[in-house]
């Protein structure tokens, strides 16, 4: 069940990153989910280093924002290296 929720959150993060990224980003829903999951892992890790969560707090709101920013950075890098159009 954890993997299903991770894919759903990754899809939401990927779609939001595509929405906030300036210009058209041409990729499908699967690539958006992969991008969102990867952005969540990378930026969520950095967010926890900068703003550690308390022990009784399972969800850290800054982690969601950092996940979207991480996915935006991954879109930029993918477009720079020509991986997506």
JOFENBEL-V54387 format. One record per residue. N is the residue number from 0. RES is the residue in three letters. D_LAST is the distance of its C-alpha to the last C-alpha in Angstrom with 1 decimal. Layout:
n->N res->RES d_last->D_LAST
n->N res->RES d_last->D_LAST
This chain:
n->0 res->UNK d_last->33.0
n->1 res->UNK d_last->31.4
n->2 res->UNK d_last->28.3
n->3 res->UNK d_last->27.9
n->4 res->UNK d_last->28.1
n->5 res->UNK d_last->25.7
n->6 res->UNK d_last->23.0
n->7 res->UNK d_last->23.8
n->8 res->UNK d_last->23.7
n->9 res->UNK d_last->20.4
n->10 res->UNK d_last->19.0
n->11 res->UNK d_last->20.5
n->12 res->UNK d_last->19.3
n->13 res->UNK d_last->15.7
n->14 res->UNK d_last->15.9
n->15 res->UNK d_last->17.8
n->16 res->UNK d_last->15.3
n->17 res->UNK d_last->12.5
n->18 res->UNK d_last->15.3
n->19 res->UNK d_last->16.4
n->20 res->UNK d_last->13.3
n->21 res->UNK d_last->13.3
n->22 res->UNK d_last->10.8
n->23 res->UNK d_last->8.6
n->24 res->UNK d_last->6.7
n->25 res->UNK d_last->5.7
n->26 res->UNK d_last->7.7
n->27 res->UNK d_last->11.3
n->28 res->UNK d_last->14.5
n->29 res->UNK d_last->15.2
n->30 res->UNK d_last->12.2
n->31 res->UNK d_last->13.2
n->32 res->UNK d_last->16.7
n->33 res->UNK d_last->16.0
n->34 res->UNK d_last->14.2
n->35 res->UNK d_last->17.2
n->36 res->UNK d_last->19.7
n->37 res->UNK d_last->18.6
n->38 res->UNK d_last->18.6
n->39 res->UNK d_last->21.9
n->40 res->UNK d_last->23.4
n->41 res->UNK d_last->22.4
n->42 res->UNK d_last->23.1
n->43 res->UNK d_last->25.9
n->44 res->UNK d_last->27.7
n->45 res->UNK d_last->27.4
n->46 res->UNK d_last->28.6
n->47 res->UNK d_last->31.6
n->48 res->UNK d_last->32.5
n->49 res->UNK d_last->32.6
n->50 res->UNK d_last->34.1
n->51 res->UNK d_last->36.0
n->52 res->UNK d_last->36.9
n->53 res->UNK d_last->40.5
n->54 res->UNK d_last->42.0
n->55 res->UNK d_last->42.6
n->56 res->UNK d_last->39.1
n->57 res->UNK d_last->36.7
n->58 res->UNK d_last->33.8
n->59 res->UNK d_last->32.8
n->60 res->UNK d_last->31.0
n->61 res->UNK d_last->29.6
n->62 res->UNK d_last->27.8
n->63 res->UNK d_last->25.8
n->64 res->UNK d_last->24.8
n->65 res->UNK d_last->23.9
n->66 res->UNK d_last->21.8
n->67 res->UNK d_last->19.7
n->68 res->UNK d_last->19.5
n->69 res->UNK d_last->18.7
n->70 res->UNK d_last->15.8
n->71 res->UNK d_last->14.5
n->72 res->UNK d_last->15.1
n->73 res->UNK d_last->13.3
n->74 res->UNK d_last->10.1
n->75 res->UNK d_last->10.8
n->76 res->UNK d_last->11.6
n->77 res->UNK d_last->8.7
n->78 res->UNK d_last->6.4
n->79 res->UNK d_last->9.6
n->80 res->UNK d_last->10.0
n->81 res->UNK d_last->6.8
n->82 res->UNK d_last->6.9
n->83 res->UNK d_last->3.8
n->84 res->UNK d_last->0.0
